[in-house]
Amino acid sequence: MAIVDVTVIPVGTETPSVSKYVAEVQEILESFTDRISYRLTPMSTLIEGDLPDLLEVIQAIHESPFQHGIERVATNIRIDDRRDKKVRMEDKLASVKKHRN
């Protein structure tokens, strides 16, 4: 199981707001929930699942702004792929919290 932190940045939008593109990304992610889980944050989206599925999802969300007339998209990807044990997003948070007490 891997966790991906991804930000899709459409370049050359009509306004500084990109929330409509973020909403489209969220709809695409929803169509993959049989294979992945995701969480929107104020600055990016976290996605967890098997790496091949995550790479397929990343390609789909990267392509999304192009489908709406944007001619340039920058996508930032950070992958945490741990192979010694299954770790979910909640597990990582719990591990940090146990050190705070």
Secondary structure by P-SEA (a helix, b strand, c coil): cbbbbbbbbbcccccccaaaaaaaaaaaaaaacccbbbbbcccbbbbbccaaaaaaaaaaaaaccccccccbbbbbbbbbccccccccaaaaaaaaaaaac
